[in-house]
Each structure stands twice: as structure tokens, then as C-alpha cells.
């Protein structure tokens, strides 16, 4: 890869050539991380005839409490790929509004029905089904390879340029040599660590506990937020279950654990009384997943031979459920930027810089929006007993649709180029 930008190269990644390598494979693009960003990027490159290998550390895609919200922006991308109709044939729910209900009132934070899109709703679809759908589509192309159980441990670095990765799995060490390696391996990105990328971090005022309770057929579809007694619970429709996000002040998890599970259950019922019978299904802390909420982005998303996208490049707060959608938009912009240079064997650093140039501003804007919501709504709910008052801008017609647009469509439209 031509280094067309003058820079001081990051330190060489640790490489141990003494490993007994089981096999060595070559490809044009090696993508590490089989989440939404990695899977969609692999499909987009495969469709254009580019050899691509997708490495996923786990044996399957089934993970608890992953982002299951597919926003209109992604549905429009699926339509451009000719996949939207088949995707919507999978069992799913639709969220047409984001509402917060208090003991006194119900406040609409975002109404998607006003948006000019064929998909004026959030599609609630288990991420495991979405990833299986995308990778099954990618398998139609002979130049696509998927390796499950591939635990990437090292970068292959020669003269300051990344030439691929080494991973453990399937009987030992394996080596993948590639013209470009893409880190799409999530908020705890191994490639971010190996590449020596520096992050800019913020401190959201909250953490989240995730758990599931049964959902009845007569319950409302989609989801909502509930506020009472200084607590906030988000309820997301998962078909026959509610996925609940119990929001707590940052650093309050140990105190909650010390109080005991019965106190948590009591608090849940105080906020959502109709769960009083169903709360008995929560009988052990092992059913509760703790999410330490973070928000960060790396200063630079790339170095010669290596690019970060999705949560590997920018960790999102769960506010608005936008993480999966911004990751997929990253994948589309990446495919648009690198497909032709990869085909022509002349990929340069400027092509990777183009991805960050197009995606950094939307990322910073949405993270700023999330920070504002966290301060204006979440922090006040968690730190005071005052009656919840919606932010003033929600009462101004000219600004009322802004949250819905930012959440549903993003800052700038992203389209698939062929």
C-alpha cells in the first residue's frame, strides 16, 4: 500500500514468527469481526468480485443483549441491495415511536411516522437472525470466506505496513495475508489495541442492566421507556419476551448488587407495575447482564494496511440504539471507498482516510446528540426525584422531528455504489 500521507508510523505490533502455523491463506480484504459492520462490508465486497475473508471469534452469532434495532437508514440500504423484502419476511416487530411514560403523562421523544422514507419505523429483529441472513447472502459468492472461531491475536507488520493477521482456532495458529485488514471487532476491539490506536473518551452518566421477562400478546408492540421513583426502564419488544434496560447511575452497580436481587425486582415493579407477576421469572443474577456505558472514538481510524470501522472506531452509547446503524453506514462508505482501488491493485492510504473523512463528522454529531440526551433526560431522572419534564425543544415544531431524523436516518444519507 502506498503511504501517500506524511506521518509518524505507530509502533510495530508484536509479532511472533516462531508459532507453528497450520496454514497460510491470502485474500484481498481480511475483515476481523462478524458483527453488522463486518458482515455487511464482506457482502458488499463479495458482490463486487473482491476476495474477502471474514473472521469471527465466536462459534456462532448468537449473543445475549446485542443491538437488535434496524433503523430506516439500514432498511434503505437493504432495499438498494434488493434484500429488504426478504429481510422483512423474518419475524420482527416495528417501533413507530419512542415514548417515555411517567405516572402522570406520556411523552413522545421521537415519532418516525413523519419521516419521508418507505420504512417509517425501527425494525426490531434479533441481531443473530440479521447476521445469519447477511452471511447466507454473502455465501452465494465464491470469493467470500467465513471462518468462525477465529481468535485474532497478532498483526503481520512489515516495514510499518499491516499485511494481515494471525489467529488461533481450528487446531492451531493460522495466518491470513491481505492487502487490507479491517477491524470491525466491536467496542473491545483487539485490532484497535494491536494497532496502537489512541481514543478520545467521554464519561456517560449511566450504566445499564439488561434482562428479559415474558411478553404477553396484549402488550403494546415495539417498545417504550418508563419513569418512576427516580428510575428509568426501557422496554424493547422481542416477540414473546420484553428485553428490559434498567438504567442506573454510573458506578452504581456494586451498590445495587449488594442490596440484593429482591430489591432490584421490587424497583422494577415500582416502575412497571404490570410486570408484578412476571418478575418472578427473574430469579438469579446470572440472568442480568451489566453494560458499562461508554462513548469514545479513535483519533485516527487507519494506518497503512489497517482500517477500523463500527464500534472498533467509535464506541456508541445505547441511547437511540444507533450503534448498529452507524456501523453499517461505515461499512457502506468503506466499500464505496476501497472497492475500486482493491480491484485495480492500487489501494492507498488516502482511500482509507476517505472513510474517516466521510464518517467522522456524523459520528461526532450523533455522539454529541447522545450526550445531550443523557444530560437533559437520563442524568436528571437518575439524580432527582422531580417530575420528569421533556426538553423544551420537543415543544418547538421546527425542532420536534430532529431526534427522529437523527436516530432513524443519521446525519447524511449513505448509498451503495456499484
N, C-alpha and C positions, 0 to 999 in steps of 0.2 A: 504494500500500500504506500502510495506517495504521501509524504508528510508535507502538505502544502502550507502549513501554518507554523511559523516560528514559535517554539515553545521549549520549556524545560521538561524533559521527559520524566514521568513518575519513576520511582524506584522499580528496579526489576522485581517481578513477582518471584517468590520462592519456587524453584523447580528442582525436582529430584530425579535425575535421569537414571538412577540406579534401580527404579521399580522394574519388576518383571512385567512387561507389557504383553497382555494377551493378544491384542490385535491393534492395528492402526488403520483408521478409516480417513478418507478425505471427502470434503464437501465444500461447496461454495460458502454456505452460511450455516454456522452451528448456533442454535438457539438454546440457551440454558434456562429452563423453567417452563413447565407446561400449563401455566395459568392462562387467563384470557389474552394477555398481550402476546405471549409466546406462541400460543396455538393459532391465533388469527394471523400473526405475521408469517408463520410457517405455511399456512394455507395460501396466503396472498402470493408468496414467493413460489410455491409449488405450482400454482395456477399459471405462472409465467414461465414455467420450464426451468426454474433455477434449482439446482440440487440443494436440498436443505435437510438438516438433521435436527430434530427436537429432542432434547434430553430432559427427562423429568425424574426427580429424585425418588418419588414415591412409586409404589407398585400399581396404584390406580389414582383416579381423580377424585375419589370420594373423601371429602374432608368436612369436619363439622364447622358450621358457622362461617362459611365463606360468603362473599358478596353474591347475592342471588338476584340483584336488580339489574335488568337490562333496559336502559333508557331509550327514548325515541332516537337519539343520535346513533346508537348502535343498530337499532332496527332499520334505520335508513341505510346504513352501511350493508346490513344483511340483504336488503332489497336490491342494492346495487350489485351484489354478488349473486342475485337470483335465489336466495336462500330463505327469505323472510316467511314465505307461506309455509314451507316445510317446518321451519323452526316453531311457528305458532301452532303447528299440529301437536307438539309436545304438550303434556298437561302443564298448565300455567294459570296464574291469576293476574288480574290487572289492577293497578293502583292509579286512580284518576286524580286524586288529590292527596296532599299531605296535610293532615289536620292534627291539631292538638286540642284535646278535650280536657276541660277542668270541671270542677264540681258545679261551677256557675254557667259555663259557656263553652262553645266550640269555636276555635279559631282556625281558619284556613291559611296555612303558610304558603302553599303552592297549589295552584289549580292548572292542570295540564290541558284541560279541555279547550282553553282559549288559544292554544298554540297552533300555528299553521304547519301541521305535519299529518301524515297519514296514520301516525301512531301516537295519539294524544294521551298516552298513559305510560306508566312504568310496568314492564312485563316482569312478573315475579316467577322466575324459572330457576330451579336448583342449578347451581353452577356445574355440578358434576354432569348433568344432562347436556348443558350447553357445550362443555368441553368435549364430551363424547361425540356430540353432533359435529363440531368443527373438525375434530381429528378424523372422524369417519369420512368426512368430505375430503380432507387432505389425502387420505389413503387412496383415493381414486387416481392419484398422480404417482407414477413410478419413481419420480425424483424426490419423493418425500419419505423420510425415515423417522420413526418414533421409537425411542428407547426408554422404557420405564425402568425404574430402579437404578438410574444412573446418577450417582452421587459425585458431583464435580468437586475436585479437591485442589486442582492446580491449573494455572495458565501456562501455556507454552509461549515463552517470550524469547525472541532472538533479536538482538540489536535494537531493543526498545519497542519492537512491534509484536503484538499478540498474534500468534499463528494457530491458535486453537486451545483445547483444554484436555486435561486428563481426568478421568473419572473412575470410581470404583463401583463394581457391580457385575453381576453375571459371571462370577468366577475369578475376579481379579481386577487388575488395572487395565484400562483401555485408553487409547489416545485418539482424539479427533482433530485432524488438521483442517483448518478452514481459512478462507480469505477474510472472513469476518465472523467474529463471535459476538453474540448479542446476549446480554444479561437481562433476562425477564423473570428473574427468580425471586421476586417479591420483596417485602419490607425487610426481611433479614438476609438480603442478597449476599451470597458467597462471592459472586463476581465483583460486586462493589467493594468488598473487603480485599479480595486478591488484587484488584486493580489499583488500590490506593486512592480511591475517590474521597474527596472531602465533602462533608454535608453541612448544610445550614439548617439548624433545628429551631423549632418553636416549642412552647410548652402549653398544650391544650389544658383547660382547667378540669378535665374529667377523664375517667376510665369507664369501661363498660363490662358488665357481666351478661353473658349470653346463656340462655337456656330455652327449653321447649316445653310447651304444655298443649294438651289436646284442644283442637278447634272444632266447634260444633257447626253443623250445616247452616244453622240460622244466624251465625255470627256474621258481622259485616265483612265484605270482601276487601282485599287489598291491604290495608293497614292504617294505623293511626298512632298518635302519641297521647299519653295520658299523664296528667299532672295532679298531684295531691300531696299534702303533708311534706312539702319540700322535696319531693321525689319525682322523677321523670322515668316513664317506661315507654319504649317504642314497641309496637306490636306489628309484626310482619306476617302476612298470610303465606303459609307453606302447605296449602291444601288441607290435610286433616290435622295439621298442627299450627300453633302460633309459635313463631320464633320471637322471643322477648329480649329486648335490650334494656337492662336495668342500669341506668346511668348513675354513677357515683362520683363524688369529688375526687380529684387526682390525689392518689396516695391513700385513699380511704379503705382499700381492700382488706388489709390486715385487721383493721378495727372491726370491719363487717364480719370477717371470718371468726374473730374472737367472740363476737356476740352470738354466733351460732346460726344454723340453718333455719331454725324456727323463727328467729327474728326477721330473717330475710323473707320468709314466706308470709309472715304477718304484714310486713311492709308492702309486699306485692298486692295482697288483698286490699289493703287500705287504698291503694292507688287504683286498682281494677277489681271492684267488689264482685263482678260476675265470675271471677276465677276462684271464688272461695271453695268450691267443691273440687275443681281441677288441680288446685295447688298441691293436693295430696300426692300427685304423681311426681313431685319433686321431693325425693327422699334421701338424696346423698349429694355431697359437694362435687362428686365426680361428674354429675350431670351439668355442672355450671362451668362455663369457660370464661376465663378472665382475659380481657383485651386491654393492654396498656395503650391508650390512645396517643398516637404520635402524629406529627406533621413536620415534614422535612423535605429537602431537595438537595441534590448534589450540585456543587458549583459548576462542574463541567461534566457532561454526560458521556464523554467519549475520550479515548486515547487511540493511538494507531492500532487498528485491528480489533477494537473492542468498543461496543456501544451499550449503554444502559437505557432501558425504557420501562414504563409502568412504575410499579412501586419500587423497583430497584433504583430508579432515578428520582422518584418523588413519592414519599410515603404520605398517603392521604388520611385525614380524619374520616371517620364513618359518617359524618354529617352529610345528609343528602344522598348517601350511597353512591357517590360519583366515581369511586376509585376504579371499578371495573370498566367504566365507560371511557374515562380518560386514558386508561391503559390501552384499550382497543383503538382509540383515536391515535395514540402514539404508534401503534403497530401499522396503521394505515399510512400515516405520514412517513414512517420508516420505509415501508415497501415502495412508496412513491419515490423516495429519495435514492434508494440504493439499487433497485431492480435493474435499471438500465446500465449503470456502471459495473455491477456484478456480471451482467451478461457480456459486456464489452471488455471485461478483464482490466478495467482502469479505475477501480474504486479508489477514491482519495479521501483524505481527512476532511476536506471541505464538504463531502457528501454526508458525513456523519454530523458535522457542525450544522448542516442544514436542518437536521431533525431537531436539535435543541433550539435552533433559531425560531422554528415554527411552533414548537410546543412549550417553550419555557414561559412565555407571557400568559397563555391560557392557564397554565398550571399555577402561576403566581396569583392570577386573578381569582381562581376558584379557591385556592388556599386562603387568600385574604377574605373571601366571602365566608368560608367556613369559620375562620377566626372571628369574624363579626357576629355570626350566629351564635357561636359558643359564648361570646362575651355578653351579647344582648339578651340571650334566652337561657342557655344552659347554666351559665355561672350564676345568674340571678335566681333561678329556680333552686339550685343546689345550696345557695348560701343565705337565702332569706325565706321567711315564712309569708311574705307578702303575696297578695293575689296576683296571679300572672297577668301582665298587660302586654299585648303584642307590640312589637316595634312600630313606631309611628309611620314608617314608610309604607307599611302594609295597608294603611288607610288612604294613601295617595294613589288615585287611579293610574297616573303616569308611571308609577314605580311598582304597582301591585303585581304585575306579571313578571317582573325581573327575576325573582327567585325561581319561578317555574322554568323560565327560559334557561337560566344558568345551569340548573340541575338537569333539565331534560335534554338540552341541545348543546351545552357547552358555550364557550366564548365565540369561537369561529367554526363555521361548518367544515367538516373534513369529508373528502370524497375519494373513492377508489379510482386511481388512474390505471389504465390498461395500455 
